[in-house]
């Protein structure tokens, strides 16, 4: 059980530090807070769009008519 908690802690720290690195790389140190808000909004929009994506329609089984 402790190893699972340690793994979850490590994965969450990796996610937080990766997010911070992306913000620093994209926006620099001068506007870190505003850049973090921008990146967080972008991340949440991306995740929500992935969950609500519709599957493409299956092709019809009929042959096209000439």
PDB file of N, H, CA, C and O in Angstrom:
ATOM      1  N   UNK A   1       0.824  -1.195   0.000  1.00  0.00           N
ATOM      2  CA  UNK A   1       0.000   0.000   0.000  1.00  0.00           C
ATOM      3  C   UNK A   1       0.871   1.262   0.000  1.00  0.00           C
ATOM      4  O   UNK A   1       0.554   2.240  -0.678  1.00  0.00           O
ATOM      5  N   UNK A   2       1.954   1.235   0.754  1.00  0.00           N
ATOM      6  H   UNK A   2       2.211   0.440   1.305  1.00  0.00           H
ATOM      7  CA  UNK A   2       2.846   2.399   0.795  1.00  0.00           C
ATOM      8  C   UNK A   2       3.522   2.621  -0.547  1.00  0.00           C
ATOM      9  O   UNK A   2       3.757   3.760  -0.948  1.00  0.00           O
ATOM     10  N   UNK A   3       3.837   1.522  -1.249  1.00  0.00           N
ATOM     11  H   UNK A   3       3.646   0.596  -0.923  1.00  0.00           H
ATOM     12  CA  UNK A   3       4.488   1.682  -2.546  1.00  0.00           C
ATOM     13  C   UNK A   3       3.531   2.316  -3.557  1.00  0.00           C
ATOM     14  O   UNK A   3       3.963   3.069  -4.430  1.00  0.00           O
ATOM     15  N   UNK A   4       2.246   2.017  -3.445  1.00  0.00           N
ATOM     16  H   UNK A   4       1.895   1.405  -2.736  1.00  0.00           H
ATOM     17  CA  UNK A   4       1.262   2.643  -4.324  1.00  0.00           C
ATOM     18  C   UNK A   4       1.166   4.139  -4.037  1.00  0.00           C
ATOM     19  O   UNK A   4       1.092   4.945  -4.965  1.00  0.00           O
ATOM     20  N   UNK A   5       1.168   4.509  -2.770  1.00  0.00           N
ATOM     21  H   UNK A   5       1.228   3.854  -2.017  1.00  0.00           H
ATOM     22  CA  UNK A   5       1.134   5.930  -2.414  1.00  0.00           C
ATOM     23  C   UNK A   5       2.392   6.650  -2.886  1.00  0.00           C
ATOM     24  O   UNK A   5       2.325   7.784  -3.361  1.00  0.00           O
ATOM     25  N   UNK A   6       3.536   5.989  -2.753  1.00  0.00           N
ATOM     26  H   UNK A   6       3.590   5.068  -2.367  1.00  0.00           H
ATOM     27  CA  UNK A   6       4.784   6.584  -3.220  1.00  0.00           C
ATOM     28  C   UNK A   6       4.763   6.774  -4.734  1.00  0.00           C
ATOM     29  O   UNK A   6       5.233   7.791  -5.245  1.00  0.00           O
ATOM     30  N   UNK A   7       4.219   5.797  -5.444  1.00  0.00           N
ATOM     31  H   UNK A   7       3.837   4.972  -5.029  1.00  0.00           H
ATOM     32  CA  UNK A   7       4.116   5.909  -6.898  1.00  0.00           C
ATOM     33  C   UNK A   7       3.189   7.054  -7.287  1.00  0.00           C
ATOM     34  O   UNK A   7       3.511   7.830  -8.186  1.00  0.00           O
ATOM     35  N   UNK A   8       2.046   7.168  -6.622  1.00  0.00           N
ATOM     36  H   UNK A   8       1.784   6.537  -5.891  1.00  0.00           H
ATOM     37  CA  UNK A   8       1.124   8.263  -6.913  1.00  0.00           C
ATOM     38  C   UNK A   8       1.750   9.624  -6.615  1.00  0.00           C
ATOM     39  O   UNK A   8       1.547  10.583  -7.359  1.00  0.00           O
ATOM     40  N   UNK A   9       2.501   9.702  -5.535  1.00  0.00           N
ATOM     41  H   UNK A   9       2.666   8.923  -4.930  1.00  0.00           H
ATOM     42  CA  UNK A   9       3.192  10.946  -5.209  1.00  0.00           C
ATOM     43  C   UNK A   9       4.213  11.299  -6.281  1.00  0.00           C
ATOM     44  O   UNK A   9       4.300  12.455  -6.696  1.00  0.00           O
ATOM     45  N   UNK A  10       4.978  10.326  -6.729  1.00  0.00           N
ATOM     46  H   UNK A  10       4.908   9.387  -6.392  1.00  0.00           H
ATOM     47  CA  UNK A  10       5.992  10.581  -7.763  1.00  0.00           C
ATOM     48  C   UNK A  10       5.361  10.995  -9.081  1.00  0.00           C
ATOM     49  O   UNK A  10       5.859  11.899  -9.752  1.00  0.00           O
ATOM     50  N   UNK A  11       4.273  10.341  -9.457  1.00  0.00           N
ATOM     51  H   UNK A  11       3.868   9.606  -8.912  1.00  0.00           H
ATOM     52  CA  UNK A  11       3.607  10.700 -10.711  1.00  0.00           C
ATOM     53  C   UNK A  11       3.011  12.102 -10.619  1.00  0.00           C
ATOM     54  O   UNK A  11       3.092  12.873 -11.576  1.00  0.00           O
ATOM     55  N   UNK A  12       2.420  12.435  -9.485  1.00  0.00           N
ATOM     56  H   UNK A  12       2.354  11.809  -8.708  1.00  0.00           H
ATOM     57  CA  UNK A  12       1.847  13.775  -9.337  1.00  0.00           C
ATOM     58  C   UNK A  12       2.940  14.847  -9.321  1.00  0.00           C
ATOM     59  O   UNK A  12       2.758  15.920  -9.895  1.00  0.00           O
ATOM     60  N   UNK A  13       4.059  14.569  -8.676  1.00  0.00           N
ATOM     61  H   UNK A  13       4.206  13.697  -8.209  1.00  0.00           H
ATOM     62  CA  UNK A  13       5.170  15.527  -8.700  1.00  0.00           C
ATOM     63  C   UNK A  13       5.722  15.693 -10.111  1.00  0.00           C
ATOM     64  O   UNK A  13       6.061  16.804 -10.520  1.00  0.00           O
ATOM     65  N   UNK A  14       5.812  14.608 -10.848  1.00  0.00           N
ATOM     66  H   UNK A  14       5.536  13.705 -10.516  1.00  0.00           H
ATOM     67  CA  UNK A  14       6.269  14.689 -12.232  1.00  0.00           C
ATOM     68  C   UNK A  14       5.327  15.557 -13.056  1.00  0.00           C
ATOM     69  O   UNK A  14       5.779  16.373 -13.859  1.00  0.00           O
ATOM     70  N   UNK A  15       4.026  15.387 -12.866  1.00  0.00           N
ATOM     71  H   UNK A  15       3.658  14.724 -12.213  1.00  0.00           H
ATOM     72  CA  UNK A  15       3.053  16.191 -13.606  1.00  0.00           C
ATOM     73  C   UNK A  15       3.169  17.674 -13.242  1.00  0.00           C
ATOM     74  O   UNK A  15       3.117  18.534 -14.121  1.00  0.00           O
ATOM     75  N   UNK A  16       3.323  17.968 -11.965  1.00  0.00           N
ATOM     76  H   UNK A  16       3.365  17.269 -11.251  1.00  0.00           H
ATOM     77  CA  UNK A  16       3.425  19.367 -11.523  1.00  0.00           C
ATOM     78  C   UNK A  16       4.696  20.018 -12.059  1.00  0.00           C
ATOM     79  O   UNK A  16       4.649  21.136 -12.573  1.00  0.00           O
ATOM     80  N   UNK A  17       5.826  19.331 -11.945  1.00  0.00           N
ATOM     81  H   UNK A  17       5.864  18.422 -11.528  1.00  0.00           H
ATOM     82  CA  UNK A  17       7.079  19.911 -12.423  1.00  0.00           C
ATOM     83  C   UNK A  17       7.115  20.019 -13.945  1.00  0.00           C
ATOM     84  O   UNK A  17       7.707  20.956 -14.481  1.00  0.00           O
ATOM     85  N   UNK A  18       6.497  19.083 -14.641  1.00  0.00           N
ATOM     86  H   UNK A  18       6.016  18.322 -14.206  1.00  0.00           H
ATOM     87  CA  UNK A  18       6.420  19.174 -16.097  1.00  0.00           C
ATOM     88  C   UNK A  18       5.558  20.357 -16.512  1.00  0.00           C
ATOM     89  O   UNK A  18       5.905  21.088 -17.439  1.00  0.00           O
ATOM     90  N   UNK A  19       4.436  20.545 -15.828  1.00  0.00           N
ATOM     91  H   UNK A  19       4.154  19.950 -15.074  1.00  0.00           H
ATOM     92  CA  UNK A  19       3.583  21.699 -16.112  1.00  0.00           C
ATOM     93  C   UNK A  19       4.349  23.000 -15.867  1.00  0.00           C
ATOM     94  O   UNK A  19       4.278  23.926 -16.676  1.00  0.00           O
ATOM     95  N   UNK A  20       5.075  23.070 -14.762  1.00  0.00           N
ATOM     96  H   UNK A  20       5.133  22.318 -14.106  1.00  0.00           H
ATOM     97  CA  UNK A  20       5.867  24.263 -14.472  1.00  0.00           C
ATOM     98  C   UNK A  20       6.936  24.517 -15.520  1.00  0.00           C
ATOM     99  O   UNK A  20       7.179  25.664 -15.894  1.00  0.00           O
ATOM    100  N   UNK A  21       7.581  23.449 -16.000  1.00  0.00           N
ATOM    101  H   UNK A  21       7.383  22.517 -15.696  1.00  0.00           H
ATOM    102  CA  UNK A  21       8.595  23.599 -17.037  1.00  0.00           C
ATOM    103  C   UNK A  21       7.977  24.114 -18.330  1.00  0.00           C
ATOM    104  O   UNK A  21       8.550  24.979 -18.993  1.00  0.00           O
ATOM    105  N   UNK A  22       6.820  23.591 -18.686  1.00  0.00           N
ATOM    106  H   UNK A  22       6.355  22.888 -18.148  1.00  0.00           H
ATOM    107  CA  UNK A  22       6.160  24.040 -19.913  1.00  0.00           C
ATOM    108  C   UNK A  22       5.799  25.517 -19.805  1.00  0.00           C
ATOM    109  O   UNK A  22       5.975  26.269 -20.764  1.00  0.00           O
ATOM    110  N   UNK A  23       5.302  25.933 -18.659  1.00  0.00           N
ATOM    111  H   UNK A  23       5.159  25.322 -17.880  1.00  0.00           H
ATOM    112  CA  UNK A  23       4.952  27.344 -18.473  1.00  0.00           C
ATOM    113  C   UNK A  23       6.201  28.214 -18.568  1.00  0.00           C
ATOM    114  O   UNK A  23       6.182  29.254 -19.227  1.00  0.00           O
ATOM    115  N   UNK A  24       7.275  27.801 -17.921  1.00  0.00           N
ATOM    116  H   UNK A  24       7.290  26.956 -17.386  1.00  0.00           H
ATOM    117  CA  UNK A  24       8.515  28.581 -17.997  1.00  0.00           C
ATOM    118  C   UNK A  24       9.060  28.635 -19.417  1.00  0.00           C
ATOM    119  O   UNK A  24       9.541  29.679 -19.857  1.00  0.00           O
ATOM    120  N   UNK A  25       8.991  27.535 -20.128  1.00  0.00           N
ATOM    121  H   UNK A  25       8.600  26.687 -19.771  1.00  0.00           H
ATOM    122  CA  UNK A  25       9.526  27.483 -21.487  1.00  0.00           C
ATOM    123  C   UNK A  25       8.693  28.335 -22.437  1.00  0.00           C
ATOM    124  O   UNK A  25       9.247  29.030 -23.288  1.00  0.00           O
ATOM    125  N   UNK A  26       7.380  28.290 -22.302  1.00  0.00           N
ATOM    126  H   UNK A  26       6.930  27.726 -21.610  1.00  0.00           H
ATOM    127  CA  UNK A  26       6.504  29.008 -23.224  1.00  0.00           C
ATOM    128  C   UNK A  26       6.384  30.495 -22.888  1.00  0.00           C
ATOM    129  O   UNK A  26       6.318  31.325 -23.795  1.00  0.00           O
ATOM    130  N   UNK A  27       6.353  30.843 -21.600  1.00  0.00           N
ATOM    131  H   UNK A  27       6.407  30.169 -20.863  1.00  0.00           H
ATOM    132  CA  UNK A  27       6.023  32.212 -21.205  1.00  0.00           C
ATOM    133  C   UNK A  27       7.146  32.944 -20.480  1.00  0.00           C
ATOM    134  O   UNK A  27       7.072  34.162 -20.321  1.00  0.00           O
ATOM    135  N   UNK A  28       8.165  32.250 -20.044  1.00  0.00           N
ATOM    136  H   UNK A  28       8.226  31.260 -20.173  1.00  0.00           H
ATOM    137  CA  UNK A  28       9.261  32.899 -19.346  1.00  0.00           C
ATOM    138  C   UNK A  28       8.937  33.182 -17.889  1.00  0.00           C
ATOM    139  O   UNK A  28       7.859  32.846 -17.398  1.00  0.00           O
ATOM    140  N   UNK A  29       9.888  33.804 -17.210  1.00  0.00           N
ATOM    141  H   UNK A  29      10.763  34.077 -17.609  1.00  0.00           H
ATOM    142  CA  UNK A  29       9.729  34.051 -15.780  1.00  0.00           C
ATOM    143  C   UNK A  29       8.992  35.350 -15.480  1.00  0.00           C
ATOM    144  O   UNK A  29       8.521  35.542 -14.359  1.00  0.00           O
ATOM    145  N   UNK A  30       8.885  36.234 -16.447  1.00  0.00           N
ATOM    146  H   UNK A  30       9.268  36.078 -17.358  1.00  0.00           H
ATOM    147  CA  UNK A  30       8.307  37.545 -16.157  1.00  0.00           C
ATOM    148  C   UNK A  30       6.805  37.484 -15.891  1.00  0.00           C
ATOM    149  O   UNK A  30       6.293  38.243 -15.067  1.00  0.00           O
ATOM    150  N   UNK A  31       6.100  36.596 -16.575  1.00  0.00           N
ATOM    151  H   UNK A  31       6.516  35.980 -17.243  1.00  0.00           H
ATOM    152  CA  UNK A  31       4.655  36.503 -16.358  1.00  0.00           C
ATOM    153  C   UNK A  31       4.253  35.055 -16.098  1.00  0.00           C
ATOM    154  O   UNK A  31       3.399  34.499 -16.788  1.00  0.00           O
ATOM    155  N   UNK A  32       4.881  34.460 -15.095  1.00  0.00           N
ATOM    156  H   UNK A  32       5.575  34.912 -14.535  1.00  0.00           H
ATOM    157  CA  UNK A  32       4.673  33.039 -14.804  1.00  0.00           C
ATOM    158  C   UNK A  32       3.240  32.744 -14.380  1.00  0.00           C
ATOM    159  O   UNK A  32       2.654  31.761 -14.834  1.00  0.00           O
ATOM    160  N   UNK A  33       2.670  33.574 -13.524  1.00  0.00           N
ATOM    161  H   UNK A  33       3.146  34.373 -13.156  1.00  0.00           H
ATOM    162  CA  UNK A  33       1.319  33.315 -13.010  1.00  0.00           C
ATOM    163  C   UNK A  33       0.291  33.431 -14.132  1.00  0.00           C
ATOM    164  O   UNK A  33      -0.596  32.586 -14.254  1.00  0.00           O
ATOM    165  N   UNK A  34       0.407  34.462 -14.939  1.00  0.00           N
ATOM    166  H   UNK A  34       1.127  35.149 -14.839  1.00  0.00           H
ATOM    167  CA  UNK A  34      -0.514  34.618 -16.060  1.00  0.00           C
ATOM    168  C   UNK A  34      -0.306  33.495 -17.077  1.00  0.00           C
ATOM    169  O   UNK A  34      -1.276  32.989 -17.641  1.00  0.00           O
ATOM    170  N   UNK A  35       0.936  33.104 -17.314  1.00  0.00           N
ATOM    171  H   UNK A  35       1.723  33.515 -16.855  1.00  0.00           H
ATOM    172  CA  UNK A  35       1.216  31.998 -18.225  1.00  0.00           C
ATOM    173  C   UNK A  35       0.681  30.680 -17.705  1.00  0.00           C
ATOM    174  O   UNK A  35       0.187  29.860 -18.478  1.00  0.00           O
ATOM    175  N   UNK A  36       0.777  30.469 -16.388  1.00  0.00           N
ATOM    176  H   UNK A  36       1.179  31.136 -15.760  1.00  0.00           H
ATOM    177  CA  UNK A  36       0.240  29.241 -15.799  1.00  0.00           C
ATOM    178  C   UNK A  36      -1.271  29.194 -15.960  1.00  0.00           C
ATOM    179  O   UNK A  36      -1.832  28.136 -16.244  1.00  0.00           O
ATOM    180  N   UNK A  37      -1.932  30.326 -15.781  1.00  0.00           N
ATOM    181  H   UNK A  37      -1.477  31.185 -15.550  1.00  0.00           H
ATOM    182  CA  UNK A  37      -3.386  30.358 -15.968  1.00  0.00           C
ATOM    183  C   UNK A  37      -3.752  30.070 -17.420  1.00  0.00           C
ATOM    184  O   UNK A  37      -4.719  29.358 -17.691  1.00  0.00           O
ATOM    185  N   UNK A  38      -2.986  30.618 -18.345  1.00  0.00           N
ATOM    186  H   UNK A  38      -2.201  31.197 -18.125  1.00  0.00           H
ATOM    187  CA  UNK A  38      -3.240  30.377 -19.764  1.00  0.00           C
ATOM    188  C   UNK A  38      -3.046  28.912 -20.112  1.00  0.00           C
ATOM    189  O   UNK A  38      -3.877  28.315 -20.798  1.00  0.00           O
ATOM    190  N   UNK A  39      -1.946  28.330 -19.640  1.00  0.00           N
ATOM    191  H   UNK A  39      -1.271  28.815 -19.083  1.00  0.00           H
ATOM    192  CA  UNK A  39      -1.671  26.923 -19.937  1.00  0.00           C
ATOM    193  C   UNK A  39      -2.686  26.005 -19.258  1.00  0.00           C
ATOM    194  O   UNK A  39      -3.065  24.983 -19.830  1.00  0.00           O
ATOM    195  N   UNK A  40      -3.129  26.346 -18.062  1.00  0.00           N
ATOM    196  H   UNK A  40      -2.822  27.176 -17.597  1.00  0.00           H
ATOM    197  CA  UNK A  40      -4.131  25.524 -17.373  1.00  0.00           C
ATOM    198  C   UNK A  40      -5.453  25.538 -18.146  1.00  0.00           C
ATOM    199  O   UNK A  40      -6.102  24.503 -18.299  1.00  0.00           O
ATOM    200  N   UNK A  41      -5.842  26.718 -18.630  1.00  0.00           N
ATOM    201  H   UNK A  41      -5.315  27.558 -18.506  1.00  0.00           H
ATOM    202  CA  UNK A  41      -7.066  26.812 -19.428  1.00  0.00           C
ATOM    203  C   UNK A  41      -6.927  25.994 -20.705  1.00  0.00           C
ATOM    204  O   UNK A  41      -7.857  25.293 -21.103  1.00  0.00           O
ATOM    205  N   UNK A  42      -5.781  26.083 -21.336  1.00  0.00           N
ATOM    206  H   UNK A  42      -5.026  26.653 -21.012  1.00  0.00           H
ATOM    207  CA  UNK A  42      -5.544  25.312 -22.550  1.00  0.00           C
ATOM    208  C   UNK A  42      -5.580  23.814 -22.274  1.00  0.00           C
ATOM    209  O   UNK A  42      -6.129  23.049 -23.066  1.00  0.00           O
ATOM    210  N   UNK A  43      -5.001  23.395 -21.158  1.00  0.00           N
ATOM    211  H   UNK A  43      -4.555  24.017 -20.514  1.00  0.00           H
ATOM    212  CA  UNK A  43      -4.988  21.978 -20.789  1.00  0.00           C
ATOM    213  C   UNK A  43      -6.395  21.469 -20.504  1.00  0.00           C
ATOM    214  O   UNK A  43      -6.766  20.387 -20.957  1.00  0.00           O
ATOM    215  N   UNK A  44      -7.179  22.241 -19.758  1.00  0.00           N
ATOM    216  H   UNK A  44      -6.877  23.121 -19.391  1.00  0.00           H
ATOM    217  CA  UNK A  44      -8.535  21.789 -19.443  1.00  0.00           C
ATOM    218  C   UNK A  44      -9.414  21.743 -20.691  1.00  0.00           C
ATOM    219  O   UNK A  44     -10.256  20.854 -20.816  1.00  0.00           O
ATOM    220  N   UNK A  45      -9.232  22.685 -21.613  1.00  0.00           N
ATOM    221  H   UNK A  45      -8.548  23.407 -21.511  1.00  0.00           H
ATOM    222  CA  UNK A  45      -9.989  22.648 -22.864  1.00  0.00           C
ATOM    223  C   UNK A  45      -9.605  21.435 -23.693  1.00  0.00           C
ATOM    224  O   UNK A  45     -10.468  20.804 -24.305  1.00  0.00           O
ATOM    225  N   UNK A  46      -8.316  21.099 -23.721  1.00  0.00           N
ATOM    226  H   UNK A  46      -7.615  21.611 -23.225  1.00  0.00           H
ATOM    227  CA  UNK A  46      -7.861  19.930 -24.476  1.00  0.00           C
ATOM    228  C   UNK A  46      -8.430  18.645 -23.895  1.00  0.00           C
ATOM    229  O   UNK A  46      -8.894  17.777 -24.634  1.00  0.00           O
ATOM    230  N   UNK A  47      -8.395  18.523 -22.578  1.00  0.00           N
ATOM    231  H   UNK A  47      -8.018  19.229 -21.978  1.00  0.00           H
ATOM    232  CA  UNK A  47      -8.898  17.304 -21.935  1.00  0.00           C
ATOM    233  C   UNK A  47     -10.402  17.170 -22.140  1.00  0.00           C
ATOM    234  O   UNK A  47     -10.895  16.076 -22.414  1.00  0.00           O
ATOM    235  N   UNK A  48     -11.127  18.265 -22.010  1.00  0.00           N
ATOM    236  H   UNK A  48     -10.727  19.154 -21.788  1.00  0.00           H
ATOM    237  CA  UNK A  48     -12.579  18.181 -22.196  1.00  0.00           C
ATOM    238  C   UNK A  48     -12.942  17.890 -23.644  1.00  0.00           C
ATOM    239  O   UNK A  48     -13.935  17.209 -23.901  1.00  0.00           O
ATOM    240  N   UNK A  49     -12.163  18.387 -24.592  1.00  0.00           N
ATOM    241  H   UNK A  49     -11.356  18.939 -24.383  1.00  0.00           H
ATOM    242  CA  UNK A  49     -12.466  18.091 -25.995  1.00  0.00           C
ATOM    243  C   UNK A  49     -12.150  16.640 -26.332  1.00  0.00           C
ATOM    244  O   UNK A  49     -12.787  16.068 -27.217  1.00  0.00           O
ATOM    245  N   UNK A  50     -11.193  16.038 -25.657  1.00  0.00           N
ATOM    246  H   UNK A  50     -10.676  16.503 -24.938  1.00  0.00           H
ATOM    247  CA  UNK A  50     -10.874  14.635 -25.907  1.00  0.00           C
ATOM    248  C   UNK A  50     -11.970  13.724 -25.386  1.00  0.00           C
ATOM    249  O   UNK A  50     -12.225  12.674 -25.976  1.00  0.00           O
ATOM    250  N   UNK A  51     -12.608  14.088 -24.322  1.00  0.00           N
ATOM    251  H   UNK A  51     -12.401  14.941 -23.842  1.00  0.00           H
ATOM    252  CA  UNK A  51     -13.654  13.257 -23.749  1.00  0.00           C
ATOM    253  C   UNK A  51     -14.963  13.343 -24.502  1.00  0.00           C
ATOM    254  O   UNK A  51     -15.752  12.399 -24.470  1.00  0.00           O
ATOM    255  N   UNK A  52     -15.212  14.447 -25.177  1.00  0.00           N
ATOM    256  H   UNK A  52     -14.571  15.214 -25.203  1.00  0.00           H
ATOM    257  CA  UNK A  52     -16.495  14.622 -25.847  1.00  0.00           C
ATOM    258  C   UNK A  52     -16.406  14.434 -27.351  1.00  0.00           C
ATOM    259  O   UNK A  52     -17.360  14.747 -28.064  1.00  0.00           O
ATOM    260  N   UNK A  53     -15.289  13.931 -27.849  1.00  0.00           N
ATOM    261  H   UNK A  53     -14.515  13.676 -27.270  1.00  0.00           H
ATOM    262  CA  UNK A  53     -15.143  13.742 -29.288  1.00  0.00           C
ATOM    263  C   UNK A  53     -16.055  12.612 -29.756  1.00  0.00           C
ATOM    264  O   UNK A  53     -16.131  11.553 -29.134  1.00  0.00           O
ATOM    265  N   UNK A  54     -16.729  12.860 -30.844  1.00  0.00           N
ATOM    266  H   UNK A  54     -16.668  13.720 -31.350  1.00  0.00           H
ATOM    267  CA  UNK A  54     -17.627  11.857 -31.411  1.00  0.00           C
ATOM    268  C   UNK A  54     -16.818  10.903 -32.283  1.00  0.00           C
ATOM    269  O   UNK A  54     -15.863  11.306 -32.946  1.00  0.00           O
ATOM    270  N   UNK A  55     -17.211   9.645 -32.271  1.00  0.00           N
ATOM    271  H   UNK A  55     -17.986   9.317 -31.731  1.00  0.00           H
ATOM    272  CA  UNK A  55     -16.573   8.657 -33.131  1.00  0.00           C
ATOM    273  C   UNK A  55     -17.018   8.899 -34.570  1.00  0.00           C
ATOM    274  O   UNK A  55     -18.163   9.282 -34.808  1.00  0.00           O
ATOM    275  N   UNK A  56     -16.120   8.679 -35.531  1.00  0.00           N
ATOM    276  H   UNK A  56     -15.189   8.368 -35.337  1.00  0.00           H
ATOM    277  CA  UNK A  56     -16.522   8.879 -36.922  1.00  0.00           C
ATOM    278  C   UNK A  56     -17.598   7.874 -37.317  1.00  0.00           C
ATOM    279  O   UNK A  56     -17.625   6.747 -36.824  1.00  0.00           O
ATOM    280  N   UNK A  57     -18.464   8.293 -38.197  1.00  0.00           N
ATOM    281  H   UNK A  57     -18.441   9.209 -38.597  1.00  0.00           H
ATOM    282  CA  UNK A  57     -19.566   7.431 -38.624  1.00  0.00           C
ATOM    283  C   UNK A  57     -19.022   6.242 -39.402  1.00  0.00           C
ATOM    284  O   UNK A  57     -18.072   6.375 -40.174  1.00  0.00           O
ATOM    285  N   UNK A  58     -19.618   5.102 -39.196  1.00  0.00           N
ATOM    286  H   UNK A  58     -20.389   4.993 -38.569  1.00  0.00           H
ATOM    287  CA  UNK A  58     -19.203   3.894 -39.904  1.00  0.00           C
ATOM    288  C   UNK A  58     -19.626   4.000 -41.361  1.00  0.00           C
ATOM    289  O   UNK A  58     -20.705   4.514 -41.659  1.00  0.00           O
ATOM    290  N   UNK A  59     -18.788   3.520 -42.267  1.00  0.00           N
ATOM    291  H   UNK A  59     -17.912   3.102 -42.025  1.00  0.00           H
ATOM    292  CA  UNK A  59     -19.170   3.583 -43.684  1.00  0.00           C
ATOM    293  C   UNK A  59     -20.376   2.691 -43.952  1.00  0.00           C
ATOM    294  O   UNK A  59     -20.560   1.658 -43.309  1.00  0.00           O
ATOM    295  N   UNK A  60     -21.184   3.106 -44.903  1.00  0.00           N
ATOM    296  H   UNK A  60     -21.035   3.946 -45.425  1.00  0.00           H
ATOM    297  CA  UNK A  60     -22.380   2.324 -45.219  1.00  0.00           C
ATOM    298  C   UNK A  60     -21.989   1.033 -45.928  1.00  0.00           C
ATOM    299  O   UNK A  60     -20.957   0.969 -46.596  1.00  0.00           O
ATOM    300  N   UNK A  61     -22.813   0.016 -45.778  1.00  0.00           N
ATOM    301  H   UNK A  61     -23.651   0.068 -45.236  1.00  0.00           H
ATOM    302  CA  UNK A  61     -22.495  -1.285 -46.362  1.00  0.00           C
ATOM    303  C   UNK A  61     -22.930  -1.378 -47.814  1.00  0.00           C
ATOM    304  O   UNK A  61     -22.596  -2.354 -48.485  1.00  0.00           O
ATOM    305  N   UNK A  62     -23.661  -0.398 -48.319  1.00  0.00           N
ATOM    306  H   UNK A  62     -23.932   0.395 -47.773  1.00  0.00           H
ATOM    307  CA  UNK A  62     -24.107  -0.431 -49.705  1.00  0.00           C
ATOM    308  C   UNK A  62     -23.029   0.116 -50.619  1.00  0.00           C
ATOM    309  O   UNK A  62     -22.291   1.035 -50.263  1.00  0.00           O
ATOM    310  N   UNK A  63     -22.955  -0.466 -51.798  1.00  0.00           N
ATOM    311  H   UNK A  63     -23.554  -1.212 -52.087  1.00  0.00           H
ATOM    312  CA  UNK A  63     -22.019   0.028 -52.805  1.00  0.00           C
ATOM    313  C   UNK A  63     -22.583   1.320 -53.392  1.00  0.00           C
ATOM    314  O   UNK A  63     -23.800   1.461 -53.517  1.00  0.00           O
ATOM    315  N   UNK A  64     -21.725   2.249 -53.749  1.00  0.00           N
ATOM    316  H   UNK A  64     -20.737   2.134 -53.647  1.00  0.00           H
ATOM    317  CA  UNK A  64     -22.223   3.497 -54.331  1.00  0.00           C
ATOM    318  C   UNK A  64     -22.880   3.237 -55.688  1.00  0.00           C
ATOM    319  O   UNK A  64     -22.439   2.381 -56.456  1.00  0.00           O
ATOM    320  N   UNK A  65     -23.921   3.979 -55.956  1.00  0.00           N
ATOM    321  H   UNK A  65     -24.279   4.673 -55.332  1.00  0.00           H
ATOM    322  CA  UNK A  65     -24.610   3.829 -57.242  1.00  0.00           C
ATOM    323  C   UNK A  65     -23.977   4.749 -58.266  1.00  0.00           C
ATOM    324  O   UNK A  65     -23.681   5.906 -57.964  1.00  0.00           O
ATOM    325  N   UNK A  66     -23.765   4.249 -59.473  1.00  0.00           N
ATOM    326  H   UNK A  66     -24.005   3.310 -59.719  1.00  0.00           H
ATOM    327  CA  UNK A  66     -23.137   5.110 -60.507  1.00  0.00           C
ATOM    328  C   UNK A  66     -24.091   6.113 -61.090  1.00  0.00           C
ATOM    329  O   UNK A  66     -23.709   6.895 -61.960  1.00  0.00           O
TER     330      UNK A  66
END
